[in-house]
Amino acid sequence: MTNTKRIGRPPIVELTASQMFALEGVKRLLLRNGYAPTMRELGEFLGCNTASAGEQVATLVRKGYLKSEPRKARSLTVIER
């Protein structure tokens, strides 16, 4: 019989201020352009570099606020909660 209990800390699903700002940035760019932003466009909008924007997006995907298709450009979608 397998133990399905998670070991370790529970996952953190609340957003930090910078994660909320990044999520709002994705939403605004989606509404303004009609398609998902690239990491470069999101970084410019947020005032950070491309790598930092990518990290924010990866965290938002992991936490379930965004969905992204692997190896597909401009595939970000917002998951309404």
N, C-alpha and C positions, 0 to 999 in steps of 0.2 A: 504494500500500500504506500502511495506517495504522499508526502506531506506537502500540501499546497500553500502552506503559510509562508509569507514572505519573510525572509531573514534580513535584518538590518533596519535602517531608518525607513519610515514611510516616504513615498515620493512627495515632493513639494509641488503642488499644482497652482498655488497662488503666484501671481506675477509681481515682479519687482517694478519699480517705477520705470526703469529703462526698458524693461520688457513690454510694459503697457504702452510706452511711447513708440516702440518698434511696431507693435501690433496696430496701433492707430495709424502709423505711417504707411503700413502695407494697405490698410483699409482705404486711406485717403488716395494713395496712388492708384489703387484699383478703380476707385470711383472716378478719379480725374482722367485716367488714360483709357479705361475700359479693358485693361489687361494687367497682368501681374508685373511688378517691377523686377528688374535684374538686381543683383546684390550691389552693383555699382550705383544704380539709381537710388536704391534704398539707402545706401551709405551716404550719398550726397544729400538726400532729404533729411536724414537723421543727424548729419554733421559728423559722421565717423568714417572710418575706412571700410573697404569692401570686406575684409576678413571679420571685422567686428559685426558688421551687418549680417554676415553669414552665420556667425555664432549665435546672434540673437534669433535668427530665423530657425536654426537647428534646435534651439531651446524651446521655442514656441511650437515647433512640430512635435518634439518629444513630450511636451506638456499637453498636447492635444488642442491647441488653439489655431494652428495652421496645418494644412495638408500640402505635401509636395510630392510630385512624381519623380522618381529617380531618373537621372540622365535626360530630363526634359526641361528646356528653358521656359521661363515664365509660367511655371505650373503651380504657383502658390494659390491656394484658395483658403478663405477664412472659414473656420468651423464655428458656427453660432452655438453658444452655450446657453 
